[in-house]
Amino acid sequence: MDLTFLVIAGAADTVSVTSRNTVVQMHTPHELLGCVSAAEQIVGQPGADIGNIAADSWQMTPQEQ
């Protein structure tokens, strides 16, 4: 059951990242594309890392903390 939810969450994240990158590339002027793509990547990457930290701390039992 847990593996099923993990697969669904991973697929949803992939769709989200792909959609966001597509929108950025289609609606950004060519001369600004590199800067905007870099900024979008800097902002987008920590979200997954913060989610992993939150999930890890949620799974810890009081004795492990």
DAZICOR-V498857 format. One record per residue. RES is the residue in three letters. D_LAST is the distance of its C-alpha to the last C-alpha in Angstrom with 2 decimals. Layout:
((RES & D_LAST) (RES & D_LAST))
This chain:
((MET & 26.18) (ASP & 22.94) (LEU & 24.95) (THR & 27.63) (PHE & 25.46) (LEU & 24.04) (VAL & 27.67) (ILE & 28.77) (ALA & 26.10) (GLY & 27.07) (ALA & 30.72) (ALA & 30.29) (ASP & 28.56) (THR & 31.45) (VAL & 34.01) (SER & 32.44) (VAL & 32.43) (THR & 35.93) (SER & 37.27) (ARG & 35.89) (ASN & 37.39) (THR & 40.67) (VAL & 40.98) (VAL & 40.31) (GLN & 42.90) (MET & 45.50) (HIS & 45.45) (THR & 45.04) (PRO & 48.24) (HIS & 48.79) (GLU & 48.89) (LEU & 45.40) (LEU & 43.74) (GLY & 42.06) (CYS & 40.54) (VAL & 39.43) (SER & 37.96) (ALA & 35.99) (ALA & 34.68) (GLU & 33.78) (GLN & 31.88) (ILE & 29.94) (VAL & 29.01) (GLY & 28.37) (GLN & 26.16) (PRO & 23.07) (GLY & 22.88) (ALA & 21.85) (ASP & 19.31) (ILE & 17.71) (GLY & 17.82) (ASN & 16.13) (ILE & 13.19) (ALA & 13.08) (ALA & 13.51) (ASP & 10.80) (SER & 8.13) (TRP & 10.11) (GLN & 10.07) (MET & 6.49) (THR & 6.64) (PRO & 5.34) (GLN & 5.66) (GLU & 3.78) (GLN & 0.00))
